[in-house]
């Protein structure tokens, strides 16, 4: 039974970097108009950092007693990597992805001298194999590991091309400006969620012997009545696109953000706000909405302890990547240096790591 429960974990990346930047605790003073507002002791952030073709902002809020989200941003001379891993049933699966997938991506990319959709799939497959081996070895002494898994959302920008890979219900959204200077949201990832009819059909076809593989519970479709995330395959949805001048920023976030904000609401907040602290601002917009749904103020929600907070919202990770097109591909313009440039970019010692690892 544990093999199909564990399969959902496979897909993502991790850092092998030695320069490690810890995240800061929340401080409301530069975001909130109300000087009496409390800081949120369960929120961590990096308000604004640089990457090879722009800047990024990173924030995480905890709801579970033990946070199940793990996440990272890896920045190199000519590349940037984002990983958001939303665990369920415990943190082991998301932590394993955070510790292994980026390493596998680096290794496979260096062997091939390039990066592609297939290389990302190869890194996912290698990560899955490693986690399933861990499950088999640990099952006798830690049987609950068989019921742990993780969604996985990955983004890689290299040489002006964006690669995204998704397994689960996290989401990547791009904000682009139209000719009339309006910001428009475009969802880049396909979600694997039992609320979708095509996903339920696939689950039933994969598990014809199990009439309870998906059931309706409290008005929501659940796998085995426990989780929405489907136990399908370790094959992520992968796509690539050349970034265009009107593409301004990317939002990578776990499903906890999207439960409370629409794609368009999120990109409008980013577009209208200063860059510093923007990931934190998105988190707080979602938390304010989560509190409103319970007829509370966010100020009151901040007083709720971890564990109990899970009744109001999920663990949430948000990464906002700003794209400054004058910097895209700046260091890889000479064709004969393209392979070396990539290998220089993806060499572990050349990446700077920003992670949230509790």
QUINORNOR-V723571 format. One record per helix or strand. SS is the DSSP state (2 for helix, 1 for strand). FROM is the first residue (numbers start at 0). TO is the last residue. If there is no record, write none. Layout:
((SS/FROM/TO) (SS/FROM/TO))
//
This chain:
((2/1/6) (1/18/20) (1/23/24) (2/27/29) (1/42/50) (1/53/60) (1/68/74) (1/78/87) (2/91/111) (2/116/137) (2/142/146) (1/148/157) (1/160/166) (1/170/176) (1/182/186) (1/192/192) (2/196/205) (1/213/216) (1/219/222) (1/226/226) (1/228/228) (1/236/241) (1/246/252) (2/254/257) (2/262/271) (2/277/292) (2/297/300) (2/307/310) (1/315/322) (2/334/345) (2/347/349) (1/351/355))
//
